Amino acid sequence: MDMFGVRERRSANARRGQRGFTLVELLVVITIIGLIMGLVGPRVLNYLSESKTKAAKIQIESLSSALDLYYLDVGRYPSSSEGLVALVKRPGSTTAWNGPYLKGGLVPADPWGNPYVYRSPGEHGTYDIISYGSDGTEGGTGAAADITSWTR
């Protein structure tokens, strides 16, 4: 017997010992993964919606601070027609403007990609800042609830 015949037999024996997974084993693993995702998935999605709501509250506080700086420089808050853009771009003939008052030179969108609603004078204070939540429309509950600059 030559040396190559021994090698061929050894590799053939090694291949017989390396069996793959059976269909039943694969189905059991897929079922277990499905059960885990069914239990964990809703909890992860709930944390995601809560974090977007918290991010919107933090952004509204940041916008409020920028509006206060604007007020100190200009002596008034931007009008509703000037909007939050007045925090990054000098509005009209305002001479005491010392901005931009927001980093990056852009007014951020809310965590759902919608623009914040700004009203001055506001119904609940000197100004109102509102995010309409995940649905982008006024009102709603849960993740779709409005996030505002005033406390309810």
C-alpha positions as CSV (number, residue, x, y, z in Angstrom):
1,M,0.0,0.0,0.0
2,D,1.3,3.4,-0.9
3,M,1.3,6.4,1.2
4,F,-1.5,8.1,-0.8
5,G,-3.9,5.3,-0.1
6,V,-3.6,5.7,3.6
7,R,-4.2,9.4,3.4
8,E,-7.4,8.9,1.3
9,R,-8.8,6.4,3.8
10,R,-8.0,8.7,6.7
11,S,-9.8,11.7,5.1
12,A,-12.8,9.5,4.2
13,N,-13.1,8.3,7.8
14,A,-12.8,11.9,9.0
15,R,-15.6,13.0,6.7
16,R,-17.9,10.2,8.0
17,G,-17.3,11.5,11.5
18,Q,-18.4,15.0,10.6
19,R,-22.1,14.7,10.4
20,G,-24.3,17.8,9.8
21,F,-27.3,18.9,11.8
22,T,-30.6,17.1,11.2
23,L,-33.7,18.9,10.1
24,V,-35.3,18.3,13.5
25,E,-32.3,19.8,15.3
26,L,-32.5,22.9,13.1
27,L,-36.2,23.3,13.6
28,V,-35.8,23.0,17.4
29,V,-33.1,25.8,17.4
30,I,-35.2,28.0,15.2
31,T,-38.2,27.5,17.5
32,I,-36.2,28.4,20.5
33,I,-34.9,31.6,18.8
34,G,-38.4,32.5,17.9
35,L,-39.6,32.1,21.5
36,I,-36.8,34.2,22.8
37,M,-37.5,37.0,20.3
38,G,-41.2,36.8,21.1
39,L,-40.5,37.4,24.7
40,V,-37.7,40.0,24.4
41,G,-38.8,41.8,21.2
42,P,-41.7,43.8,22.7
43,R,-39.6,44.9,25.7
44,V,-36.9,46.2,23.4
45,L,-39.4,48.1,21.3
46,N,-40.9,49.6,24.5
47,Y,-37.5,50.9,25.6
48,L,-36.9,52.3,22.1
49,S,-40.2,54.4,22.2
50,E,-39.4,55.5,25.8
51,S,-35.9,56.7,24.7
52,K,-37.3,58.7,21.8
53,T,-39.8,60.4,24.2
54,K,-36.9,61.3,26.6
55,A,-34.8,62.6,23.7
56,A,-37.7,64.9,22.6
57,K,-38.0,66.3,26.1
58,I,-34.2,67.0,26.3
59,Q,-34.3,68.7,22.8
60,I,-37.2,70.8,23.9
61,E,-35.3,71.9,27.0
62,S,-32.3,72.7,24.8
63,L,-34.4,74.8,22.5
64,S,-35.9,76.6,25.5
65,S,-32.4,77.5,26.8
66,A,-31.5,78.8,23.3
67,L,-34.7,80.8,23.2
68,D,-33.8,82.3,26.6
69,L,-30.3,83.3,25.3
70,Y,-32.0,84.9,22.2
71,Y,-34.3,86.8,24.5
72,L,-31.4,88.2,26.5
73,D,-29.7,89.4,23.4
74,V,-32.7,90.7,21.4
75,G,-35.1,91.6,24.2
76,R,-38.0,89.4,22.8
77,Y,-38.6,85.9,21.8
78,P,-38.9,85.1,18.1
79,S,-42.4,85.4,16.7
80,S,-44.3,82.4,15.4
81,S,-43.6,83.5,11.8
82,E,-39.9,83.8,12.5
83,G,-40.0,80.4,14.2
84,L,-37.1,78.4,15.6
85,V,-35.0,79.3,12.6
86,A,-34.3,82.6,14.3
87,L,-32.0,80.7,16.6
88,V,-29.7,79.9,13.7
89,K,-30.3,82.6,11.2
90,R,-30.6,86.4,11.9
91,P,-34.3,87.3,11.4
92,G,-34.9,90.3,9.2
93,S,-33.6,93.6,10.6
94,T,-32.8,92.3,14.1
95,T,-29.6,94.1,15.1
96,A,-28.8,92.7,18.5
97,W,-28.8,89.1,17.3
98,N,-25.7,87.3,18.6
99,G,-26.3,83.8,17.3
100,P,-26.4,81.2,16.2
101,Y,-27.8,79.9,19.4
102,L,-27.8,76.2,18.5
103,K,-24.7,74.1,17.7
104,G,-24.4,72.9,14.2
105,G,-26.4,75.8,12.7
106,L,-29.5,73.7,12.2
107,V,-32.8,73.4,14.1
108,P,-33.1,69.8,15.0
109,A,-36.1,67.7,14.1
110,D,-37.8,65.7,16.8
111,P,-36.7,62.0,17.2
112,W,-39.4,60.9,14.7
113,G,-38.1,63.3,12.0
114,N,-40.8,65.9,12.3
115,P,-40.2,69.6,12.9
116,Y,-41.0,71.0,16.3
117,V,-44.1,73.3,16.5
118,Y,-43.2,76.8,17.9
119,R,-45.8,79.3,18.9
120,S,-45.1,82.8,20.3
121,P,-47.0,84.0,22.1
122,G,-47.9,80.6,23.4
123,E,-51.2,79.4,24.9
124,H,-49.3,78.0,28.0
125,G,-46.6,80.5,28.4
126,T,-44.5,83.1,26.6
127,Y,-43.9,80.5,23.9
128,D,-44.9,76.9,23.3
129,I,-42.7,74.2,21.8
130,I,-44.5,70.9,20.8
131,S,-43.5,67.6,19.3
132,Y,-46.5,65.6,18.1
133,G,-44.9,62.3,19.0
134,S,-44.6,59.2,16.8
135,D,-47.8,59.8,14.8
136,G,-46.9,63.4,13.9
137,T,-50.4,64.6,14.6
138,E,-51.8,66.5,17.6
139,G,-53.1,64.5,20.5
140,G,-52.5,60.8,21.0
141,T,-51.5,58.5,23.8
142,G,-48.5,56.4,24.5
143,A,-45.6,56.8,22.0
144,A,-48.0,59.0,19.9
145,A,-48.6,61.5,22.8
146,D,-47.5,65.1,22.4
147,I,-44.4,66.2,24.1
148,T,-44.5,69.9,25.2
149,S,-42.4,72.7,26.8
150,W,-45.0,73.1,29.5
151,T,-46.0,70.6,32.2
152,R,-49.5,69.1,31.9
